[in-house]
Amino acid sequence: MTGPKHSCGVVGISADFVVAPSLYTALMIIQHRGQESAGISVFDGASIETLKGNGLVNLALPKDDVRDLLGHAGVGHVRYSTTGSKSVVNAQPLTVMTNFGTVAVAHNGDITNFAELKDKYMKEGWTFLTDSDSELVTKLLGKYMTMYNDPVKSIRAAMGELDGAYALTILINGRLFAIRDFYGFRPLCLGRLDGGYIAVSESAAIDALHGEYVRDIEPGEICEITKDTFKIYPAVAQHPRAYCMFEWVYFARPDSVLDGREVYAVRRKIGEILARECPADVDLVMPVPDSGRAHAIGYSCATGIPYEEGFMKNRFAERTFIMPDQKQREQAVTMKMNPIKSTVSGKRIMIVDDSIVRGTTLKKLVYMLRSAGAKEVHVRIGSPPIIAPCYYGVDMKTRDQFIATKHSVEEIREIIGADSLGYISIEGLVEAIGFKETDLCLACVDGKYPTNIPGEVHRFQTNLREDFGPSAGTERFN
Ligand code: AMP
């Protein structure tokens, strides 16, 4: 598997008004899902116009240019990728022209059979401009539109070839579709606006547009959206679900509701369960802002231990996670976070964060707290140890990146310099999210994958040599 890994954000709106400003608003609301580039495509009655650029939404999409986009149906995208070129050529929506009009696609997720499909189609003479799986998705839709001149049939045919994670908003001329892969890895929900309908990665965007949440797009469904209504084309194959647990733990906004579970409520529950599973005698509970905030509130409420905001976060600092070298990442943590001395000095402190990947952040923070006079520093983590790569759209790619593949919890405690370290258990996490374990993708914490990934264990695999084809558990269709 190659190509950029990305957990992005997508949106599509069809309405009786010009949609570009609303698409822009929705993209601002899901900005946390991708800061590398942003784009909007609209159908203006004759053709699809696209505006996209690098950087945050307000830089990538100048307001005057957005005002020039006059369509009543459109799609938008924010991109978060750490590998692959940062060139604007990778920005989405991507468009292709066919004999029957233009197709514009916004994609969130990773296509796991991308390399095979790309290879297959290159042998057939296709050429590609990028190394991105989203380009393949777009060209595949273009191919089937040319063959069938029927959007739903074309989308179904493309879905029949694609494996892995994809939440898509698609504009085919003036027709808007929202689709979700058969496992539902990435979120996608539907809302009603005053004069239209919206499909978007996170429900918080529907709130911002004063809309009303209608339902989630179910795994495998194709939803056609018009200004007046929506139509569901049901999934043609059934798989066990595999909602990504990391959306609730870290990735999505706390005010979003994903598949009926509010992110904030799940995070608070994680904190409560952490309090039950890994208690500690401390004077105060502090979050690692912003990612550990709701978890820490849950911990504090469950135990009665006072909650304090003991770190000041510089909201203008760059993101540390994606920096290429360790020294830079460590320095960046210092630039990003500073303890409030009067709060921490002389105290036994618990800090709560959502996850440990390399351990860089917590090692530095524990050190800072001790330097600021903390008497004890205890650490609690809202996800189980991350031990396996994500092939479905979260940027956690190689095993050697994860501190927990090489070290026990006790060793990690020692490395980060904490007095105690506790992770939530897998059972505790499943309880907090409130779905059955078999409805969740927990691959990054249990190493068992919902789809067939060469060299990895399938979650329903009993025999190591057993072959789970990409279509395991379902019938293929075209
Ligand atoms: P680390 O410092 O490498 O242990 O990274 C853990 C921190 O990065 C946590 O505070 C998380 O909130 C954040 N984080 C975890 N996964 C990701 C990701 N895929 N992209 C960006 N940040 C992440």
Boltz pocket constraint, residues with backbone or C-beta under 6 A from the ligand:
constraints:
  - pocket:
      binder: B
      contacts: [[A, 250], [A, 288], [A, 291], [A, 321], [A, 322], [A, 353], [A, 354], [A, 355], [A, 356], [A, 357], [A, 358], [A, 359], [A, 360], [A, 361], [A, 362], [A, 394], [A, 395], [A, 396]]
      max_distance: 6.0
